Amino acid sequence: MPLFVVQHRHPADRCPAQDKEMAPQLLKHLSKTHAETFGVKILSEAVLDGKHTLYLTVEAADSNAVTKYMEPFSRAGSVEVYPASFCETVVDRGFC
């Protein structure tokens, strides 16, 4: 399945973690079980401290599935979906 890196950014004043109603909903949305209902497999997730930036590494059939899954985050800020490869794949093919 294709690999993608997702970057979500939002302004500090629109941080979903500050919203007592939205924050638990977004955590539920980020669960691996829920992501799989969109055809998205979450491999890793991390938030850059103090930067209001979330990164996900996911597998999905295509970028459209990832974009659809990330729609709730696009309400709070930007969402970028990047095609990606594992390091072993890059070495095997001989280029990034």
MODELLER restraints for C-alpha pairs under 7 A, 6 or more apart:
rsr = mdl.restraints
at = mdl.atoms
rsr.add(forms.Gaussian(group=physical.xy_distance, feature=features.Distance(at['CA:1:A'], at['CA:59:A']), mean=5.93, stdev=0.5))
rsr.add(forms.Gaussian(group=physical.xy_distance, feature=features.Distance(at['CA:1:A'], at['CA:60:A']), mean=5.95, stdev=0.5))
rsr.add(forms.Gaussian(group=physical.xy_distance, feature=features.Distance(at['CA:1:A'], at['CA:61:A']), mean=5.87, stdev=0.5))
rsr.add(forms.Gaussian(group=physical.xy_distance, feature=features.Distance(at['CA:2:A'], at['CA:59:A']), mean=5.54, stdev=0.5))
rsr.add(forms.Gaussian(group=physical.xy_distance, feature=features.Distance(at['CA:2:A'], at['CA:60:A']), mean=5.79, stdev=0.5))
rsr.add(forms.Gaussian(group=physical.xy_distance, feature=features.Distance(at['CA:2:A'], at['CA:61:A']), mean=6.09, stdev=0.5))
rsr.add(forms.Gaussian(group=physical.xy_distance, feature=features.Distance(at['CA:2:A'], at['CA:62:A']), mean=6.77, stdev=0.5))
rsr.add(forms.Gaussian(group=physical.xy_distance, feature=features.Distance(at['CA:3:A'], at['CA:58:A']), mean=5.86, stdev=0.5))
rsr.add(forms.Gaussian(group=physical.xy_distance, feature=features.Distance(at['CA:3:A'], at['CA:59:A']), mean=4.54, stdev=0.5))
rsr.add(forms.Gaussian(group=physical.xy_distance, feature=features.Distance(at['CA:3:A'], at['CA:60:A']), mean=6.70, stdev=0.5))
rsr.add(forms.Gaussian(group=physical.xy_distance, feature=features.Distance(at['CA:3:A'], at['CA:83:A']), mean=6.20, stdev=0.5))
rsr.add(forms.Gaussian(group=physical.xy_distance, feature=features.Distance(at['CA:3:A'], at['CA:84:A']), mean=5.26, stdev=0.5))
rsr.add(forms.Gaussian(group=physical.xy_distance, feature=features.Distance(at['CA:3:A'], at['CA:85:A']), mean=5.98, stdev=0.5))
rsr.add(forms.Gaussian(group=physical.xy_distance, feature=features.Distance(at['CA:4:A'], at['CA:57:A']), mean=5.87, stdev=0.5))
rsr.add(forms.Gaussian(group=physical.xy_distance, feature=features.Distance(at['CA:4:A'], at['CA:58:A']), mean=5.33, stdev=0.5))
rsr.add(forms.Gaussian(group=physical.xy_distance, feature=features.Distance(at['CA:4:A'], at['CA:59:A']), mean=6.08, stdev=0.5))
rsr.add(forms.Gaussian(group=physical.xy_distance, feature=features.Distance(at['CA:4:A'], at['CA:81:A']), mean=6.53, stdev=0.5))
rsr.add(forms.Gaussian(group=physical.xy_distance, feature=features.Distance(at['CA:4:A'], at['CA:82:A']), mean=5.40, stdev=0.5))
rsr.add(forms.Gaussian(group=physical.xy_distance, feature=features.Distance(at['CA:4:A'], at['CA:83:A']), mean=4.58, stdev=0.5))
rsr.add(forms.Gaussian(group=physical.xy_distance, feature=features.Distance(at['CA:4:A'], at['CA:84:A']), mean=4.91, stdev=0.5))
rsr.add(forms.Gaussian(group=physical.xy_distance, feature=features.Distance(at['CA:5:A'], at['CA:55:A']), mean=6.91, stdev=0.5))
rsr.add(forms.Gaussian(group=physical.xy_distance, feature=features.Distance(at['CA:5:A'], at['CA:56:A']), mean=5.67, stdev=0.5))
rsr.add(forms.Gaussian(group=physical.xy_distance, feature=features.Distance(at['CA:5:A'], at['CA:57:A']), mean=4.61, stdev=0.5))
rsr.add(forms.Gaussian(group=physical.xy_distance, feature=features.Distance(at['CA:5:A'], at['CA:58:A']), mean=6.36, stdev=0.5))
rsr.add(forms.Gaussian(group=physical.xy_distance, feature=features.Distance(at['CA:5:A'], at['CA:81:A']), mean=5.99, stdev=0.5))
rsr.add(forms.Gaussian(group=physical.xy_distance, feature=features.Distance(at['CA:5:A'], at['CA:82:A']), mean=5.18, stdev=0.5))
rsr.add(forms.Gaussian(group=physical.xy_distance, feature=features.Distance(at['CA:5:A'], at['CA:83:A']), mean=6.54, stdev=0.5))
rsr.add(forms.Gaussian(group=physical.xy_distance, feature=features.Distance(at['CA:5:A'], at['CA:84:A']), mean=6.25, stdev=0.5))
rsr.add(forms.Gaussian(group=physical.xy_distance, feature=features.Distance(at['CA:6:A'], at['CA:55:A']), mean=5.46, stdev=0.5))
rsr.add(forms.Gaussian(group=physical.xy_distance, feature=features.Distance(at['CA:6:A'], at['CA:56:A']), mean=4.99, stdev=0.5))
rsr.add(forms.Gaussian(group=physical.xy_distance, feature=features.Distance(at['CA:6:A'], at['CA:57:A']), mean=6.39, stdev=0.5))
rsr.add(forms.Gaussian(group=physical.xy_distance, feature=features.Distance(at['CA:6:A'], at['CA:80:A']), mean=5.66, stdev=0.5))
rsr.add(forms.Gaussian(group=physical.xy_distance, feature=features.Distance(at['CA:6:A'], at['CA:81:A']), mean=4.60, stdev=0.5))
rsr.add(forms.Gaussian(group=physical.xy_distance, feature=features.Distance(at['CA:6:A'], at['CA:82:A']), mean=6.19, stdev=0.5))
rsr.add(forms.Gaussian(group=physical.xy_distance, feature=features.Distance(at['CA:7:A'], at['CA:53:A']), mean=6.90, stdev=0.5))
rsr.add(forms.Gaussian(group=physical.xy_distance, feature=features.Distance(at['CA:7:A'], at['CA:54:A']), mean=5.73, stdev=0.5))
rsr.add(forms.Gaussian(group=physical.xy_distance, feature=features.Distance(at['CA:7:A'], at['CA:55:A']), mean=4.74, stdev=0.5))
rsr.add(forms.Gaussian(group=physical.xy_distance, feature=features.Distance(at['CA:7:A'], at['CA:56:A']), mean=6.73, stdev=0.5))
rsr.add(forms.Gaussian(group=physical.xy_distance, feature=features.Distance(at['CA:7:A'], at['CA:79:A']), mean=5.71, stdev=0.5))
rsr.add(forms.Gaussian(group=physical.xy_distance, feature=features.Distance(at['CA:7:A'], at['CA:80:A']), mean=5.15, stdev=0.5))
rsr.add(forms.Gaussian(group=physical.xy_distance, feature=features.Distance(at['CA:7:A'], at['CA:81:A']), mean=6.59, stdev=0.5))
rsr.add(forms.Gaussian(group=physical.xy_distance, feature=features.Distance(at['CA:8:A'], at['CA:53:A']), mean=5.58, stdev=0.5))
rsr.add(forms.Gaussian(group=physical.xy_distance, feature=features.Distance(at['CA:8:A'], at['CA:54:A']), mean=5.03, stdev=0.5))
rsr.add(forms.Gaussian(group=physical.xy_distance, feature=features.Distance(at['CA:8:A'], at['CA:55:A']), mean=6.51, stdev=0.5))
rsr.add(forms.Gaussian(group=physical.xy_distance, feature=features.Distance(at['CA:8:A'], at['CA:73:A']), mean=6.99, stdev=0.5))
rsr.add(forms.Gaussian(group=physical.xy_distance, feature=features.Distance(at['CA:8:A'], at['CA:77:A']), mean=6.87, stdev=0.5))
rsr.add(forms.Gaussian(group=physical.xy_distance, feature=features.Distance(at['CA:8:A'], at['CA:78:A']), mean=5.51, stdev=0.5))
rsr.add(forms.Gaussian(group=physical.xy_distance, feature=features.Distance(at['CA:8:A'], at['CA:79:A']), mean=4.49, stdev=0.5))
rsr.add(forms.Gaussian(group=physical.xy_distance, feature=features.Distance(at['CA:8:A'], at['CA:80:A']), mean=6.48, stdev=0.5))
rsr.add(forms.Gaussian(group=physical.xy_distance, feature=features.Distance(at['CA:9:A'], at['CA:52:A']), mean=5.78, stdev=0.5))
rsr.add(forms.Gaussian(group=physical.xy_distance, feature=features.Distance(at['CA:9:A'], at['CA:53:A']), mean=4.48, stdev=0.5))
rsr.add(forms.Gaussian(group=physical.xy_distance, feature=features.Distance(at['CA:9:A'], at['CA:54:A']), mean=6.48, stdev=0.5))
rsr.add(forms.Gaussian(group=physical.xy_distance, feature=features.Distance(at['CA:9:A'], at['CA:77:A']), mean=5.52, stdev=0.5))
rsr.add(forms.Gaussian(group=physical.xy_distance, feature=features.Distance(at['CA:9:A'], at['CA:78:A']), mean=5.29, stdev=0.5))
rsr.add(forms.Gaussian(group=physical.xy_distance, feature=features.Distance(at['CA:9:A'], at['CA:79:A']), mean=6.74, stdev=0.5))
rsr.add(forms.Gaussian(group=physical.xy_distance, feature=features.Distance(at['CA:10:A'], at['CA:52:A']), mean=5.76, stdev=0.5))
rsr.add(forms.Gaussian(group=physical.xy_distance, feature=features.Distance(at['CA:10:A'], at['CA:53:A']), mean=6.80, stdev=0.5))
rsr.add(forms.Gaussian(group=physical.xy_distance, feature=features.Distance(at['CA:10:A'], at['CA:76:A']), mean=5.87, stdev=0.5))
rsr.add(forms.Gaussian(group=physical.xy_distance, feature=features.Distance(at['CA:10:A'], at['CA:77:A']), mean=4.21, stdev=0.5))
rsr.add(forms.Gaussian(group=physical.xy_distance, feature=features.Distance(at['CA:10:A'], at['CA:78:A']), mean=6.42, stdev=0.5))
rsr.add(forms.Gaussian(group=physical.xy_distance, feature=features.Distance(at['CA:11:A'], at['CA:52:A']), mean=6.72, stdev=0.5))
rsr.add(forms.Gaussian(group=physical.xy_distance, feature=features.Distance(at['CA:12:A'], at['CA:52:A']), mean=6.39, stdev=0.5))
rsr.add(forms.Gaussian(group=physical.xy_distance, feature=features.Distance(at['CA:14:A'], at['CA:76:A']), mean=6.21, stdev=0.5))
rsr.add(forms.Gaussian(group=physical.xy_distance, feature=features.Distance(at['CA:15:A'], at['CA:52:A']), mean=6.94, stdev=0.5))
rsr.add(forms.Gaussian(group=physical.xy_distance, feature=features.Distance(at['CA:16:A'], at['CA:22:A']), mean=6.15, stdev=0.5))
rsr.add(forms.Gaussian(group=physical.xy_distance, feature=features.Distance(at['CA:16:A'], at['CA:23:A']), mean=5.58, stdev=0.5))
rsr.add(forms.Gaussian(group=physical.xy_distance, feature=features.Distance(at['CA:17:A'], at['CA:23:A']), mean=4.99, stdev=0.5))
rsr.add(forms.Gaussian(group=physical.xy_distance, feature=features.Distance(at['CA:29:A'], at['CA:35:A']), mean=6.76, stdev=0.5))
rsr.add(forms.Gaussian(group=physical.xy_distance, feature=features.Distance(at['CA:32:A'], at['CA:41:A']), mean=6.60, stdev=0.5))
rsr.add(forms.Gaussian(group=physical.xy_distance, feature=features.Distance(at['CA:32:A'], at['CA:42:A']), mean=5.87, stdev=0.5))
rsr.add(forms.Gaussian(group=physical.xy_distance, feature=features.Distance(at['CA:35:A'], at['CA:41:A']), mean=6.31, stdev=0.5))
rsr.add(forms.Gaussian(group=physical.xy_distance, feature=features.Distance(at['CA:38:A'], at['CA:65:A']), mean=6.49, stdev=0.5))
rsr.add(forms.Gaussian(group=physical.xy_distance, feature=features.Distance(at['CA:38:A'], at['CA:69:A']), mean=6.05, stdev=0.5))
rsr.add(forms.Gaussian(group=physical.xy_distance, feature=features.Distance(at['CA:39:A'], at['CA:60:A']), mean=5.93, stdev=0.5))
rsr.add(forms.Gaussian(group=physical.xy_distance, feature=features.Distance(at['CA:39:A'], at['CA:65:A']), mean=6.62, stdev=0.5))
rsr.add(forms.Gaussian(group=physical.xy_distance, feature=features.Distance(at['CA:40:A'], at['CA:58:A']), mean=6.50, stdev=0.5))
rsr.add(forms.Gaussian(group=physical.xy_distance, feature=features.Distance(at['CA:40:A'], at['CA:59:A']), mean=5.82, stdev=0.5))
rsr.add(forms.Gaussian(group=physical.xy_distance, feature=features.Distance(at['CA:40:A'], at['CA:60:A']), mean=4.79, stdev=0.5))
rsr.add(forms.Gaussian(group=physical.xy_distance, feature=features.Distance(at['CA:40:A'], at['CA:65:A']), mean=6.94, stdev=0.5))
rsr.add(forms.Gaussian(group=physical.xy_distance, feature=features.Distance(at['CA:40:A'], at['CA:66:A']), mean=6.48, stdev=0.5))
rsr.add(forms.Gaussian(group=physical.xy_distance, feature=features.Distance(at['CA:41:A'], at['CA:58:A']), mean=5.38, stdev=0.5))
rsr.add(forms.Gaussian(group=physical.xy_distance, feature=features.Distance(at['CA:41:A'], at['CA:59:A']), mean=5.07, stdev=0.5))
rsr.add(forms.Gaussian(group=physical.xy_distance, feature=features.Distance(at['CA:41:A'], at['CA:60:A']), mean=6.40, stdev=0.5))
rsr.add(forms.Gaussian(group=physical.xy_distance, feature=features.Distance(at['CA:42:A'], at['CA:57:A']), mean=6.18, stdev=0.5))
rsr.add(forms.Gaussian(group=physical.xy_distance, feature=features.Distance(at['CA:42:A'], at['CA:58:A']), mean=4.48, stdev=0.5))
rsr.add(forms.Gaussian(group=physical.xy_distance, feature=features.Distance(at['CA:42:A'], at['CA:59:A']), mean=6.64, stdev=0.5))
rsr.add(forms.Gaussian(group=physical.xy_distance, feature=features.Distance(at['CA:43:A'], at['CA:57:A']), mean=5.39, stdev=0.5))
rsr.add(forms.Gaussian(group=physical.xy_distance, feature=features.Distance(at['CA:43:A'], at['CA:58:A']), mean=5.29, stdev=0.5))
rsr.add(forms.Gaussian(group=physical.xy_distance, feature=features.Distance(at['CA:44:A'], at['CA:56:A']), mean=5.64, stdev=0.5))
rsr.add(forms.Gaussian(group=physical.xy_distance, feature=features.Distance(at['CA:44:A'], at['CA:57:A']), mean=5.15, stdev=0.5))
rsr.add(forms.Gaussian(group=physical.xy_distance, feature=features.Distance(at['CA:45:A'], at['CA:55:A']), mean=5.63, stdev=0.5))
rsr.add(forms.Gaussian(group=physical.xy_distance, feature=features.Distance(at['CA:45:A'], at['CA:56:A']), mean=4.40, stdev=0.5))
rsr.add(forms.Gaussian(group=physical.xy_distance, feature=features.Distance(at['CA:45:A'], at['CA:57:A']), mean=6.45, stdev=0.5))
rsr.add(forms.Gaussian(group=physical.xy_distance, feature=features.Distance(at['CA:46:A'], at['CA:54:A']), mean=5.80, stdev=0.5))
rsr.add(forms.Gaussian(group=physical.xy_distance, feature=features.Distance(at['CA:46:A'], at['CA:55:A']), mean=5.37, stdev=0.5))
rsr.add(forms.Gaussian(group=physical.xy_distance, feature=features.Distance(at['CA:46:A'], at['CA:56:A']), mean=6.64, stdev=0.5))
rsr.add(forms.Gaussian(group=physical.xy_distance, feature=features.Distance(at['CA:47:A'], at['CA:53:A']), mean=5.63, stdev=0.5))
rsr.add(forms.Gaussian(group=physical.xy_distance, feature=features.Distance(at['CA:47:A'], at['CA:54:A']), mean=4.35, stdev=0.5))
rsr.add(forms.Gaussian(group=physical.xy_distance, feature=features.Distance(at['CA:47:A'], at['CA:55:A']), mean=6.27, stdev=0.5))
rsr.add(forms.Gaussian(group=physical.xy_distance, feature=features.Distance(at['CA:48:A'], at['CA:54:A']), mean=6.48, stdev=0.5))
rsr.add(forms.Gaussian(group=physical.xy_distance, feature=features.Distance(at['CA:60:A'], at['CA:66:A']), mean=6.71, stdev=0.5))
rsr.add(forms.Gaussian(group=physical.xy_distance, feature=features.Distance(at['CA:63:A'], at['CA:81:A']), mean=6.78, stdev=0.5))
rsr.add(forms.Gaussian(group=physical.xy_distance, feature=features.Distance(at['CA:67:A'], at['CA:81:A']), mean=6.99, stdev=0.5))
rsr.add(forms.Gaussian(group=physical.xy_distance, feature=features.Distance(at['CA:90:A'], at['CA:96:A']), mean=5.40, stdev=0.5))
